[in-house]
Amino acid sequence: MAQSKETILIVDSEKGARKPLRKKLEGEGFHCIETGSAEQALDRIGTEAVDLVLLDIKMPGKSGIGLLPEIKESYPDVAVIIAVDVSDMDNAIEYVKQDAYDYVTKPFNPDDVVHSVEKAVEKRRLELKFRDYQQYIDQRLEEHARETRETLLGAMAALSFALEARDVYTAGHSRRVADIALAIGKKLALTQDELEDLRWGCLVHDIGKVAVDRVILNKPDKLSAKEYEHVMTHTTIGANIVESVIKNKRMIEIVEHHHDHYDGNGPQQKLQGEEIPLLARIVAVADAYDAMTSARPYRAAWYKESAIAEIKWEIGKQFDPVVVNAFLETTADVVIPEKRKILIADDEEDVKQLVRSALSNDYTVIEAVNGQEAVEATQSQKPVLVLMDTLLPGKDGLRALYEIKSNLATKEIPVVMLIEENQEANRKYSIDLGADQCITKPISTQDLLDTVDQFLKVPK
């Protein structure tokens, strides 16, 4: 269901094509209006608050392809998705290059149309939000420029973290890449300004993935060539996003070139060797190392030794020799320190996402979705803290708490129970069974951080 009711204008000369689309989109929470001609479409956009136009390219009279530039010139904030016949697919990319957000094929697959609309709406929201930020920064006095810059970068970084937190495999990735890249940068004697740009560039280097299909990002198998090409568009999209908000050449270069290969053989790259900006060459190594040493849906995490050996093998090919040598000079603990583990045992994805987003910078977050998994993970992984819902499927949280606190090997591990607001009896049972603390759901980020700090004293 859409988060807000954006208004969609369906422009198609075939009434029989418009009606099913309208019904499907309204069922997804959008407000829809429709028209059968390009001339009428401009009138509707001018008189109603239209957010997105679903535009048939071939119509009697003025065609959709003729209408597209008029919409973009007069109403630049309106997103446009073009509808093309399957037989006209060769021209679809050219139409997209003329400022359409996306294209869908006719005859329509309603699910495909909804997917395209939701992606376009999300991208439009992001663009408008960043444009508002840009207008805000232009209004600030010069002496406040640095403060505003960090506010905007923080907003982009927060978006990147939120995107990563949707997936246990990528949670904390940007922050870990920043830690590794800064260690390399210090070895290379970068200036303080360069290090600051390097840090922010790392934190937003994958922001373009907001426009990448999540199904492909989370695919449990090897990507096809076409899917890989789609994923790699995040570098160009991300660079455009950063450039629209912050006029910082070094950060834009990091986002755009962090997948470039030193020998020039990377996907669709135009630079090679030292033509590739230095900070992007640093991030290339840091990003690859963290990706290899992190688990993915299609493979387990590599051992550090194997990842380092792979990076050595790619010296002069994928990676800059000078950067790799600096990377190898950093100790393993500096490159990627071993982090203490926190277990979140909860079957609600939004709770796990909150924990990943808030804690993965300082801890390795492991997960369980039922009581049995929680007991087994506590025994095998030895987390420094367990956060556990009482209402778990199968073996519930109270039974799992009893087994953890009854086992000599795990009884000293702090367990914080998550109690639903209307389940006060479970609070008493939890304390009786040995819980170290209880907090009420829904929990806030600050409640979570305060609780973890209380038990573990997170270093500042």
Number of C-alpha atoms within 10 A of each C-alpha: 11 15 10 10 14 16 18 26 25 24 26 24 18 13 12 9 15 20 12 13 20 20 13 16 21 18 12 15 15 22 17 20 18 20 20 17 22 25 13 13 22 16 11 16 19 13 8 11 13 20 20 23 26 25 29 27 24 17 17 12 10 13 16 23 18 13 18 21 15 12 20 16 9 12 15 12 16 19 23 26 25 23 24 23 16 13 9 12 14 10 11 20 12 11 20 15 10 12 16 24 22 20 22 25 18 14 11 17 11 16 12 12 20 18 13 18 25 18 18 20 22 15 17 18 14 17 16 12 14 20 15 13 19 17 12 12 21 12 9 12 9 10 8 10 14 11 11 19 18 14 14 20 18 15 16 22 23 16 17 24 26 18 19 22 23 18 20 19 16 20 27 26 22 26 21 24 27 23 20 26 28 25 22 28 24 15 15 15 10 15 11 11 9 16 20 14 19 25 24 21 27 33 28 29 33 25 27 24 21 18 18 18 15 14 8 16 16 14 13 12 11 12 15 10 9 9 15 14 13 17 19 17 17 21 24 15 20 23 23 15 21 26 16 15 21 18 11 13 12 18 26 25 23 31 30 24 25 26 22 26 23 23 17 17 14 16 13 11 14 12 17 16 19 11 11 21 17 20 28 26 30 29 29 26 25 28 22 20 24 22 19 20 18 18 15 18 15 12 12 11 16 16 12 16 11 13 18 19 11 14 21 17 12 18 17 15 17 23 24 23 18 13 24 22 15 16 26 14 14 16 11 14 9 15 22 19 13 12 13 14 20 25 25 24 29 24 18 11 12 12 17 24 18 17 25 28 22 20 19 23 18 18 19 18 22 21 22 20 19 22 27 20 15 28 23 14 18 25 14 9 12 17 21 19 20 27 25 30 29 26 19 22 13 11 16 17 27 24 17 24 26 17 18 26 19 14 12 9 12 18 16 14 17 20 23 24 26 25 22 17 11 9 13 12 9 19 22 12 13 25 16 10 17 18 23 15 16 20 18 17 15 12 15 13 14 10 13 17 14 14 17 19 12 10 15 13 10 12 6 3
